[in-house]
Amino acid sequence: MNQEEQSRNLIIDLYKEGYIQTLWNAVEHKNRAEGWWLKSGIWSPWFFNMRHVGSSPKLFYDICCAMADMISQHDVNLLIGVEMTGLPLAGGIAIALTSKHRRGQPIGFTRPLSKKARTALEALQLLQDSSDIAVYGQKSLVEARLHNNDIVSIIDDMATDLESKIIARLLVLKEADRQNIKVQCNKIFYLLNRNKQIRQKGLNFINEKELQLYPAALEVNYIIEFDEALPFLRSCMAPEEYEAIIAFQENKEQFQDEKTRKELIKIASG
């Protein structure tokens, strides 16, 4: 099965099993009535939430196999899951790499900072604060056995921007520095992408001015490009639902007006 077929099958199952939610099929009444505000500050009529994907074992297996197929083409020897959704994914992918590709795959995960950091610069500031470091005691920033010259990759479920992945990478490299070893951590893998410009953003990270964020060209890899896979959902969605999501993806700004949002919510509520 090629990546386009994987993308088609996965996006349909993700929608049917409620991990891709819209104003029409949202699990929570609150979201049917209000939609979603993304961390970027943009209002959205749809949302991707894979936190409960362990409740769908066949889908979880298929996701992990697809990501294992992708990762098997790359030279990496340690997968680091971004807390929280990246943790079960890293474990499932490692099992799939062993069973499908005969490749034993060490894994680990990042620990949460004492406060939520929305940007890599915020995370860096927390790490520079001695009171934040003290919270960890004998625990590490990253729970994994790092070795000199490891090629580490970051694992997560989706991305609208790269901040959470860059934060995870920062934790890996800071932990390597603490242990006085050198590792590479320039590859990022996840399932669903919401922003077509994100690969270029990864490459542009080499121009980051804050040297303590370890500037480098980051390689971004994923299975589903949402905009390209969206047509596979036409037969699953109500006609007005599909058209609304298409219109939003083409021009998000037109939906940031309160009147427009309320009209769409009214249409979705029937």
PyRosetta script that sets phi, psi and omega in degrees:
from pyrosetta import init, pose_from_sequence

init()
pose = pose_from_sequence("MNQEEQSRNLIIDLYKEGYIQTLWNAVEHKNRAEGWWLKSGIWSPWFFNMRHVGSSPKLFYDICCAMADMISQHDVNLLIGVEMTGLPLAGGIAIALTSKHRRGQPIGFTRPLSKKARTALEALQLLQDSSDIAVYGQKSLVEARLHNNDIVSIIDDMATDLESKIIARLLVLKEADRQNIKVQCNKIFYLLNRNKQIRQKGLNFINEKELQLYPAALEVNYIIEFDEALPFLRSCMAPEEYEAIIAFQENKEQFQDEKTRKELIKIASG")
pose.set_psi(1, 126.4)
pose.set_omega(1, 180.0)
pose.set_phi(2, -82.5)
pose.set_psi(2, 176.5)
pose.set_omega(2, -173.7)
pose.set_phi(3, -67.7)
pose.set_psi(3, -33.6)
pose.set_omega(3, 178.0)
pose.set_phi(4, -63.9)
pose.set_psi(4, -41.1)
pose.set_omega(4, 178.0)
pose.set_phi(5, -66.9)
pose.set_psi(5, -41.0)
pose.set_omega(5, 176.6)
pose.set_phi(6, -61.0)
pose.set_psi(6, -44.1)
pose.set_omega(6, -179.5)
pose.set_phi(7, -61.2)
pose.set_psi(7, -44.4)
pose.set_omega(7, 179.4)
pose.set_phi(8, -61.5)
pose.set_psi(8, -50.7)
pose.set_omega(8, -177.2)
pose.set_phi(9, -64.0)
pose.set_psi(9, -40.8)
pose.set_omega(9, -176.6)
pose.set_phi(10, -71.4)
pose.set_psi(10, -42.0)
pose.set_omega(10, -176.8)
pose.set_phi(11, -67.9)
pose.set_psi(11, -34.1)
pose.set_omega(11, 176.8)
pose.set_phi(12, -65.6)
pose.set_psi(12, -45.4)
pose.set_omega(12, 179.9)
pose.set_phi(13, -67.8)
pose.set_psi(13, -37.5)
pose.set_omega(13, 178.4)
pose.set_phi(14, -62.2)
pose.set_psi(14, -37.8)
pose.set_omega(14, 178.3)
pose.set_phi(15, -72.4)
pose.set_psi(15, -49.0)
pose.set_omega(15, -176.0)
pose.set_phi(16, -62.6)
pose.set_psi(16, -31.6)
pose.set_omega(16, -178.3)
pose.set_phi(17, -95.0)
pose.set_psi(17, 7.8)
pose.set_omega(17, 169.9)
pose.set_phi(18, 84.7)
pose.set_psi(18, 18.8)
pose.set_omega(18, 176.9)
pose.set_phi(19, -91.7)
pose.set_psi(19, -24.9)
pose.set_omega(19, 165.0)
pose.set_phi(20, -101.0)
pose.set_psi(20, 111.0)
pose.set_omega(20, -177.2)
pose.set_phi(21, -111.5)
pose.set_psi(21, 147.0)
pose.set_omega(21, 176.0)
pose.set_phi(22, -129.3)
pose.set_psi(22, 178.3)
pose.set_omega(22, 175.3)
pose.set_phi(23, -57.7)
pose.set_psi(23, -22.9)
pose.set_omega(23, -176.0)
pose.set_phi(24, -85.7)
pose.set_psi(24, -32.4)
pose.set_omega(24, -173.9)
pose.set_phi(25, -123.3)
pose.set_psi(25, 14.6)
pose.set_omega(25, -176.5)
pose.set_phi(26, -56.5)
pose.set_psi(26, 139.8)
pose.set_omega(26, -179.7)
pose.set_phi(27, -69.8)
pose.set_psi(27, -44.4)
pose.set_omega(27, -177.0)
pose.set_phi(28, -89.7)
pose.set_psi(28, 136.9)
pose.set_omega(28, 177.2)
pose.set_phi(29, -58.6)
pose.set_psi(29, -37.1)
pose.set_omega(29, -179.6)
pose.set_phi(30, -55.1)
pose.set_psi(30, -42.2)
pose.set_omega(30, -177.9)
pose.set_phi(31, -74.6)
pose.set_psi(31, -33.0)
pose.set_omega(31, 174.3)
pose.set_phi(32, -63.7)
pose.set_psi(32, -33.0)
pose.set_omega(32, -176.4)
pose.set_phi(33, -88.7)
pose.set_psi(33, -21.6)
pose.set_omega(33, -173.2)
pose.set_phi(34, -129.0)
pose.set_psi(34, -18.1)
pose.set_omega(34, -173.1)
pose.set_phi(35, 78.6)
pose.set_psi(35, -152.1)
pose.set_omega(35, -176.0)
pose.set_phi(36, -135.2)
pose.set_psi(36, 139.7)
pose.set_omega(36, 170.0)
pose.set_phi(37, -102.7)
pose.set_psi(37, 120.8)
pose.set_omega(37, -179.9)
pose.set_phi(38, -80.7)
pose.set_psi(38, 161.1)
pose.set_omega(38, -178.1)
pose.set_phi(39, -64.6)
pose.set_psi(39, -17.5)
pose.set_omega(39, 175.9)
pose.set_phi(40, -75.0)
pose.set_psi(40, -8.7)
pose.set_omega(40, -177.8)
pose.set_phi(41, 93.7)
pose.set_psi(41, -0.6)
pose.set_omega(41, -179.3)
pose.set_phi(42, -90.1)
pose.set_psi(42, 135.8)
pose.set_omega(42, 172.5)
pose.set_phi(43, -79.4)
pose.set_psi(43, 142.0)
pose.set_omega(43, -178.0)
pose.set_phi(44, -136.4)
pose.set_psi(44, 142.4)
pose.set_omega(44, 175.1)
pose.set_phi(45, -86.4)
pose.set_psi(45, 2.7)
pose.set_omega(45, 177.4)
pose.set_phi(46, -143.9)
pose.set_psi(46, 159.7)
pose.set_omega(46, -175.2)
pose.set_phi(47, -150.5)
pose.set_psi(47, 145.8)
pose.set_omega(47, 177.7)
pose.set_phi(48, -113.2)
pose.set_psi(48, 119.4)
pose.set_omega(48, -177.5)
pose.set_phi(49, -136.0)
pose.set_psi(49, 107.0)
pose.set_omega(49, -177.1)
pose.set_phi(50, -103.0)
pose.set_psi(50, 12.6)
pose.set_omega(50, -174.0)
pose.set_phi(51, -61.4)
pose.set_psi(51, -28.8)
pose.set_omega(51, -177.0)
pose.set_phi(52, -104.0)
pose.set_psi(52, 19.3)
pose.set_omega(52, -174.0)
pose.set_phi(53, -64.2)
pose.set_psi(53, -19.0)
pose.set_omega(53, 175.0)
pose.set_phi(54, -62.6)
pose.set_psi(54, -15.8)
pose.set_omega(54, 176.5)
pose.set_phi(55, -78.2)
pose.set_psi(55, -8.2)
pose.set_omega(55, 178.6)
pose.set_phi(56, -121.4)
pose.set_psi(56, 78.9)
pose.set_omega(56, -170.3)
pose.set_phi(57, -59.0)
pose.set_psi(57, -39.0)
pose.set_omega(57, 179.9)
pose.set_phi(58, -65.5)
pose.set_psi(58, -44.6)
pose.set_omega(58, 178.8)
pose.set_phi(59, -64.2)
pose.set_psi(59, -43.3)
pose.set_omega(59, 178.5)
pose.set_phi(60, -58.9)
pose.set_psi(60, -43.5)
pose.set_omega(60, 177.8)
pose.set_phi(61, -60.5)
pose.set_psi(61, -46.2)
pose.set_omega(61, -179.2)
pose.set_phi(62, -62.7)
pose.set_psi(62, -40.5)
pose.set_omega(62, 178.2)
pose.set_phi(63, -62.4)
pose.set_psi(63, -47.3)
pose.set_omega(63, -177.9)
pose.set_phi(64, -65.2)
pose.set_psi(64, -37.4)
pose.set_omega(64, 177.8)
pose.set_phi(65, -66.2)
pose.set_psi(65, -42.4)
pose.set_omega(65, 179.2)
pose.set_phi(66, -62.7)
pose.set_psi(66, -43.4)
pose.set_omega(66, 179.8)
pose.set_phi(67, -70.1)
pose.set_psi(67, -33.5)
pose.set_omega(67, 175.7)
pose.set_phi(68, -64.2)
pose.set_psi(68, -40.8)
pose.set_omega(68, 177.2)
pose.set_phi(69, -59.4)
pose.set_psi(69, -42.7)
pose.set_omega(69, 179.5)
pose.set_phi(70, -65.4)
pose.set_psi(70, -47.7)
pose.set_omega(70, -174.9)
pose.set_phi(71, -69.9)
pose.set_psi(71, -27.8)
pose.set_omega(71, -179.2)
pose.set_phi(72, -62.4)
pose.set_psi(72, -18.6)
pose.set_omega(72, 179.5)
pose.set_phi(73, -84.8)
pose.set_psi(73, 1.2)
pose.set_omega(73, -174.6)
pose.set_phi(74, -121.6)
pose.set_psi(74, 153.8)
pose.set_omega(74, 178.8)
pose.set_phi(75, -90.7)
pose.set_psi(75, 91.5)
pose.set_omega(75, 175.1)
pose.set_phi(76, -135.5)
pose.set_psi(76, 147.6)
pose.set_omega(76, 179.5)
pose.set_phi(77, -126.5)
pose.set_psi(77, 8.3)
pose.set_omega(77, 173.9)
pose.set_phi(78, -152.8)
pose.set_psi(78, 126.2)
pose.set_omega(78, 176.4)
pose.set_phi(79, -100.9)
pose.set_psi(79, 128.3)
pose.set_omega(79, 177.9)
pose.set_phi(80, -115.4)
pose.set_psi(80, 114.0)
pose.set_omega(80, 178.0)
pose.set_phi(81, -79.2)
pose.set_psi(81, 137.0)
pose.set_omega(81, 176.1)
pose.set_phi(82, -79.5)
pose.set_psi(82, 124.1)
pose.set_omega(82, 179.1)
pose.set_phi(83, -65.3)
pose.set_psi(83, 132.4)
pose.set_omega(83, 11.7)
pose.set_phi(84, -107.4)
pose.set_psi(84, -39.8)
pose.set_omega(84, -171.3)
pose.set_phi(85, -63.1)
pose.set_psi(85, -27.8)
pose.set_omega(85, -179.5)
pose.set_phi(86, -69.4)
pose.set_psi(86, -17.9)
pose.set_omega(86, -177.6)
pose.set_phi(87, -66.0)
pose.set_psi(87, -57.9)
pose.set_omega(87, 179.3)
pose.set_phi(88, -63.7)
pose.set_psi(88, -32.2)
pose.set_omega(88, 178.5)
pose.set_phi(89, -62.2)
pose.set_psi(89, -46.3)
pose.set_omega(89, -179.2)
pose.set_phi(90, -59.1)
pose.set_psi(90, -41.8)
pose.set_omega(90, 178.6)
pose.set_phi(91, -65.3)
pose.set_psi(91, -45.7)
pose.set_omega(91, 179.7)
pose.set_phi(92, -64.3)
pose.set_psi(92, -39.7)
pose.set_omega(92, 179.1)
pose.set_phi(93, -64.7)
pose.set_psi(93, -41.2)
pose.set_omega(93, 179.8)
pose.set_phi(94, -61.3)
pose.set_psi(94, -41.1)
pose.set_omega(94, 178.3)
pose.set_phi(95, -65.5)
pose.set_psi(95, -41.6)
pose.set_omega(95, 179.3)
pose.set_phi(96, -65.8)
pose.set_psi(96, -37.1)
pose.set_omega(96, 177.2)
pose.set_phi(97, -63.9)
pose.set_psi(97, -36.8)
pose.set_omega(97, 178.7)
pose.set_phi(98, -70.7)
pose.set_psi(98, -46.2)
pose.set_omega(98, -174.2)
pose.set_phi(99, -76.6)
pose.set_psi(99, -36.1)
pose.set_omega(99, -176.3)
pose.set_phi(100, -93.3)
pose.set_psi(100, -33.5)
pose.set_omega(100, -171.1)
pose.set_phi(101, -119.9)
pose.set_psi(101, 5.7)
pose.set_omega(101, 178.6)
pose.set_phi(102, 51.6)
pose.set_psi(102, 44.6)
pose.set_omega(102, -175.5)
pose.set_phi(103, -129.1)
pose.set_psi(103, 104.2)
pose.set_omega(103, 175.8)
pose.set_phi(104, -65.0)
pose.set_psi(104, 131.6)
pose.set_omega(104, -170.6)
pose.set_phi(105, -129.9)
pose.set_psi(105, 106.2)
pose.set_omega(105, 173.8)
pose.set_phi(106, -62.7)
pose.set_psi(106, 147.8)
pose.set_omega(106, -179.8)
pose.set_phi(107, -136.4)
pose.set_psi(107, 167.9)
pose.set_omega(107, 174.0)
pose.set_phi(108, -164.2)
pose.set_psi(108, -169.9)
pose.set_omega(108, -179.5)
pose.set_phi(109, -155.6)
pose.set_psi(109, 156.9)
pose.set_omega(109, 175.9)
pose.set_phi(110, -84.2)
pose.set_psi(110, 149.2)
pose.set_omega(110, 174.8)
pose.set_phi(111, -95.1)
pose.set_psi(111, 148.6)
pose.set_omega(111, 177.6)
pose.set_phi(112, -69.9)
pose.set_psi(112, 144.6)
pose.set_omega(112, 172.2)
pose.set_phi(113, -73.0)
pose.set_psi(113, 168.5)
pose.set_omega(113, -176.5)
pose.set_phi(114, -68.1)
pose.set_psi(114, -23.0)
pose.set_omega(114, 175.4)
pose.set_phi(115, -131.1)
pose.set_psi(115, 151.5)
pose.set_omega(115, 179.8)
pose.set_phi(116, -70.4)
pose.set_psi(116, 125.3)
pose.set_omega(116, 176.8)
pose.set_phi(117, -106.2)
pose.set_psi(117, 124.8)
pose.set_omega(117, 179.7)
pose.set_phi(118, -85.8)
pose.set_psi(118, -23.4)
pose.set_omega(118, -178.9)
pose.set_phi(119, -131.5)
pose.set_psi(119, 162.7)
pose.set_omega(119, 178.6)
pose.set_phi(120, -64.5)
pose.set_psi(120, -34.6)
pose.set_omega(120, 178.5)
pose.set_phi(121, -66.0)
pose.set_psi(121, -38.1)
pose.set_omega(121, 175.8)
pose.set_phi(122, -64.0)
pose.set_psi(122, -42.0)
pose.set_omega(122, 178.7)
pose.set_phi(123, -63.2)
pose.set_psi(123, -41.1)
pose.set_omega(123, 178.5)
pose.set_phi(124, -61.1)
pose.set_psi(124, -41.5)
pose.set_omega(124, 178.9)
pose.set_phi(125, -62.6)
pose.set_psi(125, -41.3)
pose.set_omega(125, 177.8)
pose.set_phi(126, -62.8)
pose.set_psi(126, -40.0)
pose.set_omega(126, -179.7)
pose.set_phi(127, -68.8)
pose.set_psi(127, -28.3)
pose.set_omega(127, 179.0)
pose.set_phi(128, -80.9)
pose.set_psi(128, -12.0)
pose.set_omega(128, 179.1)
pose.set_phi(129, -85.3)
pose.set_psi(129, 116.1)
pose.set_omega(129, -175.0)
pose.set_phi(130, -60.3)
pose.set_psi(130, -29.5)
pose.set_omega(130, -179.9)
pose.set_phi(131, -67.6)
pose.set_psi(131, -31.4)
pose.set_omega(131, 178.3)
pose.set_phi(132, -72.4)
pose.set_psi(132, -42.3)
pose.set_omega(132, 178.9)
pose.set_phi(133, -60.9)
pose.set_psi(133, -36.8)
pose.set_omega(133, -177.0)
pose.set_phi(134, -63.9)
pose.set_psi(134, -26.0)
pose.set_omega(134, -179.7)
pose.set_phi(135, -59.2)
pose.set_psi(135, -31.2)
pose.set_omega(135, -174.3)
pose.set_phi(136, -75.9)
pose.set_psi(136, -22.4)
pose.set_omega(136, -178.0)
pose.set_phi(137, 55.4)
pose.set_psi(137, -120.6)
pose.set_omega(137, -179.7)
pose.set_phi(138, -91.0)
pose.set_psi(138, -1.0)
pose.set_omega(138, 179.9)
pose.set_phi(139, -78.9)
pose.set_psi(139, 157.8)
pose.set_omega(139, -177.9)
pose.set_phi(140, -98.1)
pose.set_psi(140, 160.3)
pose.set_omega(140, 173.2)
pose.set_phi(141, -64.5)
pose.set_psi(141, -30.6)
pose.set_omega(141, 180.0)
pose.set_phi(142, -130.0)
pose.set_psi(142, 129.2)
pose.set_omega(142, 178.6)
pose.set_phi(143, -91.9)
pose.set_psi(143, 92.2)
pose.set_omega(143, 179.5)
pose.set_phi(144, -168.5)
pose.set_psi(144, 159.5)
pose.set_omega(144, 173.9)
pose.set_phi(145, -92.2)
pose.set_psi(145, 100.1)
pose.set_omega(145, 178.8)
pose.set_phi(146, -84.1)
pose.set_psi(146, 141.8)
pose.set_omega(146, 177.5)
pose.set_phi(147, -127.8)
pose.set_psi(147, 154.5)
pose.set_omega(147, 178.7)
pose.set_phi(148, -57.2)
pose.set_psi(148, 133.6)
pose.set_omega(148, 178.4)
pose.set_phi(149, 72.4)
pose.set_psi(149, 14.3)
pose.set_omega(149, 172.5)
pose.set_phi(150, -58.3)
pose.set_psi(150, 145.4)
pose.set_omega(150, 170.7)
pose.set_phi(151, -107.6)
pose.set_psi(151, 105.7)
pose.set_omega(151, -170.9)
pose.set_phi(152, -101.3)
pose.set_psi(152, 141.9)
pose.set_omega(152, 174.2)
pose.set_phi(153, -123.5)
pose.set_psi(153, 151.5)
pose.set_omega(153, 179.8)
pose.set_phi(154, -98.2)
pose.set_psi(154, 134.0)
pose.set_omega(154, -176.4)
pose.set_phi(155, -119.7)
pose.set_psi(155, 131.2)
pose.set_omega(155, 177.3)
pose.set_phi(156, -152.9)
pose.set_psi(156, 178.8)
pose.set_omega(156, -175.9)
pose.set_phi(157, -89.5)
pose.set_psi(157, -40.1)
pose.set_omega(157, -175.3)
pose.set_phi(158, -157.6)
pose.set_psi(158, 173.0)
pose.set_omega(158, 176.1)
pose.set_phi(159, -151.8)
pose.set_psi(159, 136.1)
pose.set_omega(159, 164.7)
pose.set_phi(160, -103.7)
pose.set_psi(160, -40.0)
pose.set_omega(160, 168.0)
pose.set_phi(161, -131.6)
pose.set_psi(161, -173.8)
pose.set_omega(161, -174.9)
pose.set_phi(162, -106.6)
pose.set_psi(162, 8.0)
pose.set_omega(162, -170.5)
pose.set_phi(163, -58.2)
pose.set_psi(163, -47.0)
pose.set_omega(163, -177.3)
pose.set_phi(164, -64.4)
pose.set_psi(164, -32.2)
pose.set_omega(164, 179.0)
pose.set_phi(165, -74.0)
pose.set_psi(165, -38.0)
pose.set_omega(165, 178.0)
pose.set_phi(166, -67.7)
pose.set_psi(166, -35.2)
pose.set_omega(166, 175.1)
pose.set_phi(167, -63.9)
pose.set_psi(167, -46.2)
pose.set_omega(167, 178.9)
pose.set_phi(168, -60.2)
pose.set_psi(168, -42.1)
pose.set_omega(168, 178.0)
pose.set_phi(169, -62.2)
pose.set_psi(169, -41.4)
pose.set_omega(169, 177.6)
pose.set_phi(170, -58.8)
pose.set_psi(170, -43.2)
pose.set_omega(170, 179.7)
pose.set_phi(171, -63.5)
pose.set_psi(171, -41.5)
pose.set_omega(171, 178.3)
pose.set_phi(172, -60.2)
pose.set_psi(172, -47.4)
pose.set_omega(172, -174.8)
pose.set_phi(173, -72.9)
pose.set_psi(173, -34.3)
pose.set_omega(173, 175.2)
pose.set_phi(174, -66.1)
pose.set_psi(174, -40.0)
pose.set_omega(174, 178.1)
pose.set_phi(175, -65.5)
pose.set_psi(175, -39.7)
pose.set_omega(175, 176.8)
pose.set_phi(176, -62.0)
pose.set_psi(176, -42.0)
pose.set_omega(176, 177.0)
pose.set_phi(177, -60.8)
pose.set_psi(177, -42.5)
pose.set_omega(177, -179.2)
pose.set_phi(178, -60.3)
pose.set_psi(178, -35.6)
pose.set_omega(178, 180.0)
pose.set_phi(179, -87.5)
pose.set_psi(179, -0.5)
pose.set_omega(179, 178.6)
pose.set_phi(180, 61.1)
pose.set_psi(180, 42.6)
pose.set_omega(180, 175.1)
pose.set_phi(181, -128.6)
pose.set_psi(181, 163.8)
pose.set_omega(181, -179.5)
pose.set_phi(182, -112.0)
pose.set_psi(182, 129.3)
pose.set_omega(182, 174.6)
pose.set_phi(183, -134.1)
pose.set_psi(183, 159.3)
pose.set_omega(183, 170.2)
pose.set_phi(184, -101.3)
pose.set_psi(184, 140.8)
pose.set_omega(184, 177.0)
pose.set_phi(185, -148.6)
pose.set_psi(185, 72.6)
pose.set_omega(185, -173.9)
pose.set_phi(186, -122.8)
pose.set_psi(186, 9.9)
pose.set_omega(186, 180.0)
pose.set_phi(187, -116.7)
pose.set_psi(187, 135.1)
pose.set_omega(187, -178.7)
pose.set_phi(188, -125.8)
pose.set_psi(188, 132.1)
pose.set_omega(188, 179.0)
pose.set_phi(189, -128.9)
pose.set_psi(189, 134.3)
pose.set_omega(189, 174.1)
pose.set_phi(190, -154.2)
pose.set_psi(190, 176.4)
pose.set_omega(190, -172.1)
pose.set_phi(191, -87.2)
pose.set_psi(191, -54.5)
pose.set_omega(191, -169.5)
pose.set_phi(192, -123.3)
pose.set_psi(192, 134.2)
pose.set_omega(192, -178.8)
pose.set_phi(193, -111.8)
pose.set_psi(193, 133.3)
pose.set_omega(193, 179.9)
pose.set_phi(194, -106.8)
pose.set_psi(194, 0.9)
pose.set_omega(194, -171.6)
pose.set_phi(195, -142.6)
pose.set_psi(195, 110.4)
pose.set_omega(195, -175.6)
pose.set_phi(196, -66.4)
pose.set_psi(196, -17.3)
pose.set_omega(196, -178.7)
pose.set_phi(197, -86.4)
pose.set_psi(197, 1.8)
pose.set_omega(197, -167.8)
pose.set_phi(198, -71.2)
pose.set_psi(198, -32.7)
pose.set_omega(198, 178.6)
pose.set_phi(199, -63.9)
pose.set_psi(199, -40.5)
pose.set_omega(199, 178.5)
pose.set_phi(200, -67.3)
pose.set_psi(200, -36.4)
pose.set_omega(200, 176.7)
pose.set_phi(201, -61.0)
pose.set_psi(201, -40.0)
pose.set_omega(201, 177.1)
pose.set_phi(202, -60.9)
pose.set_psi(202, -46.2)
pose.set_omega(202, 179.3)
pose.set_phi(203, -64.1)
pose.set_psi(203, -36.4)
pose.set_omega(203, -178.3)
pose.set_phi(204, -71.7)
pose.set_psi(204, -11.4)
pose.set_omega(204, -178.9)
pose.set_phi(205, -63.6)
pose.set_psi(205, -15.1)
pose.set_omega(205, 176.0)
pose.set_phi(206, -63.5)
pose.set_psi(206, -21.0)
pose.set_omega(206, -179.5)
pose.set_phi(207, -93.2)
pose.set_psi(207, 5.2)
pose.set_omega(207, 178.6)
pose.set_phi(208, -56.1)
pose.set_psi(208, 130.6)
pose.set_omega(208, -175.3)
pose.set_phi(209, -80.8)
pose.set_psi(209, -26.2)
pose.set_omega(209, 179.9)
pose.set_phi(210, -80.8)
pose.set_psi(210, 103.5)
pose.set_omega(210, -174.0)
pose.set_phi(211, -64.9)
pose.set_psi(211, -24.6)
pose.set_omega(211, 179.8)
pose.set_phi(212, -74.6)
pose.set_psi(212, -3.7)
pose.set_omega(212, 171.5)
pose.set_phi(213, -92.8)
pose.set_psi(213, 5.2)
pose.set_omega(213, 176.0)
pose.set_phi(214, 57.6)
pose.set_psi(214, 65.6)
pose.set_omega(214, -179.6)
pose.set_phi(215, -55.8)
pose.set_psi(215, 137.9)
pose.set_omega(215, 177.1)
pose.set_phi(216, -167.8)
pose.set_psi(216, 159.8)
pose.set_omega(216, 173.3)
pose.set_phi(217, -76.4)
pose.set_psi(217, 118.8)
pose.set_omega(217, -177.0)
pose.set_phi(218, -97.8)
pose.set_psi(218, 133.3)
pose.set_omega(218, 179.5)
pose.set_phi(219, -93.7)
pose.set_psi(219, 119.3)
pose.set_omega(219, -176.2)
pose.set_phi(220, -106.7)
pose.set_psi(220, 127.3)
pose.set_omega(220, -178.1)
pose.set_phi(221, -131.8)
pose.set_psi(221, 138.8)
pose.set_omega(221, 178.4)
pose.set_phi(222, -154.2)
pose.set_psi(222, 168.0)
pose.set_omega(222, -177.7)
pose.set_phi(223, -92.1)
pose.set_psi(223, -51.8)
pose.set_omega(223, -171.5)
pose.set_phi(224, -107.2)
pose.set_psi(224, 119.6)
pose.set_omega(224, 167.2)
pose.set_phi(225, -91.6)
pose.set_psi(225, 106.8)
pose.set_omega(225, -168.3)
pose.set_phi(226, -54.9)
pose.set_psi(226, -46.1)
pose.set_omega(226, -177.5)
pose.set_phi(227, -59.9)
pose.set_psi(227, -38.4)
pose.set_omega(227, -178.2)
pose.set_phi(228, -77.7)
pose.set_psi(228, -29.1)
pose.set_omega(228, -178.3)
pose.set_phi(229, -88.6)
pose.set_psi(229, -16.1)
pose.set_omega(229, -176.7)
pose.set_phi(230, -53.2)
pose.set_psi(230, -40.2)
pose.set_omega(230, 178.6)
pose.set_phi(231, -56.9)
pose.set_psi(231, -24.0)
pose.set_omega(231, 177.0)
pose.set_phi(232, -65.1)
pose.set_psi(232, -17.8)
pose.set_omega(232, -178.5)
pose.set_phi(233, -93.3)
pose.set_psi(233, -1.5)
pose.set_omega(233, -177.7)
pose.set_phi(234, -55.7)
pose.set_psi(234, -42.9)
pose.set_omega(234, -176.9)
pose.set_phi(235, -74.9)
pose.set_psi(235, -15.8)
pose.set_omega(235, -178.6)
pose.set_phi(236, -92.1)
pose.set_psi(236, -27.5)
pose.set_omega(236, -172.8)
pose.set_phi(237, -95.9)
pose.set_psi(237, 158.0)
pose.set_omega(237, 168.6)
pose.set_phi(238, -65.2)
pose.set_psi(238, 146.4)
pose.set_omega(238, -176.9)
pose.set_phi(239, -52.9)
pose.set_psi(239, -46.5)
pose.set_omega(239, -178.2)
pose.set_phi(240, -69.4)
pose.set_psi(240, -28.9)
pose.set_omega(240, 176.3)
pose.set_phi(241, -65.5)
pose.set_psi(241, -49.4)
pose.set_omega(241, -179.2)
pose.set_phi(242, -61.0)
pose.set_psi(242, -45.5)
pose.set_omega(242, -178.7)
pose.set_phi(243, -63.9)
pose.set_psi(243, -37.0)
pose.set_omega(243, 179.4)
pose.set_phi(244, -66.0)
pose.set_psi(244, -42.3)
pose.set_omega(244, -179.2)
pose.set_phi(245, -69.0)
pose.set_psi(245, -39.3)
pose.set_omega(245, 175.5)
pose.set_phi(246, -59.1)
pose.set_psi(246, -48.3)
pose.set_omega(246, -178.3)
pose.set_phi(247, -62.5)
pose.set_psi(247, -39.6)
pose.set_omega(247, 178.8)
pose.set_phi(248, -63.7)
pose.set_psi(248, -44.5)
pose.set_omega(248, -179.2)
pose.set_phi(249, -64.2)
pose.set_psi(249, -32.0)
pose.set_omega(249, -179.1)
pose.set_phi(250, -78.1)
pose.set_psi(250, -32.4)
pose.set_omega(250, -177.7)
pose.set_phi(251, -153.5)
pose.set_psi(251, 89.1)
pose.set_omega(251, -177.0)
pose.set_phi(252, -68.4)
pose.set_psi(252, -29.7)
pose.set_omega(252, -175.2)
pose.set_phi(253, -62.3)
pose.set_psi(253, -34.5)
pose.set_omega(253, -177.1)
pose.set_phi(254, -65.9)
pose.set_psi(254, -17.4)
pose.set_omega(254, -178.9)
pose.set_phi(255, -96.6)
pose.set_psi(255, 2.5)
pose.set_omega(255, -179.7)
pose.set_phi(256, -86.4)
pose.set_psi(256, -6.8)
pose.set_omega(256, 175.5)
pose.set_phi(257, -78.9)
pose.set_psi(257, 131.0)
pose.set_omega(257, -175.4)
pose.set_phi(258, -58.9)
pose.set_psi(258, -40.7)
pose.set_omega(258, -179.4)
pose.set_phi(259, -62.2)
pose.set_psi(259, -43.5)
pose.set_omega(259, 179.7)
pose.set_phi(260, -63.7)
pose.set_psi(260, -42.2)
pose.set_omega(260, 179.2)
pose.set_phi(261, -60.8)
pose.set_psi(261, -46.1)
pose.set_omega(261, -177.9)
pose.set_phi(262, -64.4)
pose.set_psi(262, -37.3)
pose.set_omega(262, 178.3)
pose.set_phi(263, -65.0)
pose.set_psi(263, -41.1)
pose.set_omega(263, 179.2)
pose.set_phi(264, -67.1)
pose.set_psi(264, -41.9)
pose.set_omega(264, 178.2)
pose.set_phi(265, -61.5)
pose.set_psi(265, -38.8)
pose.set_omega(265, 178.5)
pose.set_phi(266, -64.2)
pose.set_psi(266, -42.1)
pose.set_omega(266, 178.0)
pose.set_phi(267, -62.7)
pose.set_psi(267, -44.2)
pose.set_omega(267, -178.6)
pose.set_phi(268, -65.0)
pose.set_psi(268, -32.2)
pose.set_omega(268, -178.4)
pose.set_phi(269, -76.8)
pose.set_psi(269, -8.8)
pose.set_omega(269, 176.0)
pose.set_phi(270, 79.8)
pose.dump_pdb("model.pdb")
